[in-house]
Amino acid sequence: MAAFNKFNSFSEFIAEKVFNLQSDTLKVMLTNTAPVPANSLKADIAEIAAGNGYVAGGIQVTVSSSAQTAGVYKLVLADGTFTASGGAFPPARYAVLYDDTPSSPLKPLIGWWDYGSQFTLATGESITVDFDDTLGVLQLS
């Protein structure tokens, strides 16, 4: 998978106790519009249209591990899979990770991955957002 790109506001949201990455509901959504580091909320991202197996807001991902060792915190997520059914997904290129739990700010962004080119999924096709099991999605030190 492509490298993780952090949204600038993520650092501030960590410092202001917006996230509890261990227990909050984390989701991944798809977009065909390039995210920029200055985006801070889900509403700043043009998500692909819901339908044909794609649910508005994307899919929930499961925290496999959320812990620190020797002063370095690592967040590990289980892979998430999108599958088209009943028709094709609209074109997408980016997977965006956000926190669905906080009410203020509403749905803060964490980071994104660029797949390098647009992809579409025909009925029955899937794409897996493959999070790094060894290094985790992100590390804080």
ChimeraX attribute file (.defattr): number of C-alpha atoms within 10 A of each C-alpha:
attribute: neighborCount
match mode: 1-to-1
recipient: residues
	/A:1	12
	/A:2	14
	/A:3	11
	/A:4	18
	/A:5	17
	/A:6	19
	/A:7	22
	/A:8	16
	/A:9	18
	/A:10	21
	/A:11	12
	/A:12	11
	/A:13	16
	/A:14	13
	/A:15	10
	/A:16	9
	/A:17	8
	/A:18	19
	/A:19	20
	/A:20	14
	/A:21	15
	/A:22	15
	/A:23	11
	/A:24	14
	/A:25	18
	/A:26	24
	/A:27	22
	/A:28	24
	/A:29	24
	/A:30	27
	/A:31	21
	/A:32	19
	/A:33	14
	/A:34	15
	/A:35	21
	/A:36	15
	/A:37	16
	/A:38	11
	/A:39	18
	/A:40	23
	/A:41	18
	/A:42	21
	/A:43	12
	/A:44	13
	/A:45	19
	/A:46	14
	/A:47	20
	/A:48	21
	/A:49	15
	/A:50	13
	/A:51	15
	/A:52	18
	/A:53	17
	/A:54	20
	/A:55	13
	/A:56	13
	/A:57	18
	/A:58	24
	/A:59	17
	/A:60	17
	/A:61	17
	/A:62	17
	/A:63	17
	/A:64	13
	/A:65	15
	/A:66	16
	/A:67	13
	/A:68	13
	/A:69	8
	/A:70	6
	/A:71	9
	/A:72	10
	/A:73	14
	/A:74	19
	/A:75	20
	/A:76	21
	/A:77	20
	/A:78	17
	/A:79	15
	/A:80	17
	/A:81	15
	/A:82	20
	/A:83	17
	/A:84	20
	/A:85	17
	/A:86	11
	/A:87	14
	/A:88	18
	/A:89	24
	/A:90	20
	/A:91	17
	/A:92	21
	/A:93	18
	/A:94	24
	/A:95	24
	/A:96	24
	/A:97	27
	/A:98	24
	/A:99	22
	/A:100	19
	/A:101	18
	/A:102	14
	/A:103	9
	/A:104	8
	/A:105	13
	/A:106	15
	/A:107	21
	/A:108	26
	/A:109	29
	/A:110	29
	/A:111	24
	/A:112	24
	/A:113	20
	/A:114	20
	/A:115	15
	/A:116	10
	/A:117	10
	/A:118	13
	/A:119	15
	/A:120	15
	/A:121	19
	/A:122	16
	/A:123	15
	/A:124	13
	/A:125	14
	/A:126	14
	/A:127	13
	/A:128	11
	/A:129	18
	/A:130	14
	/A:131	18
	/A:132	17
	/A:133	14
	/A:134	8
	/A:135	11
	/A:136	17
	/A:137	18
	/A:138	17
	/A:139	14
	/A:140	10
	/A:141	9
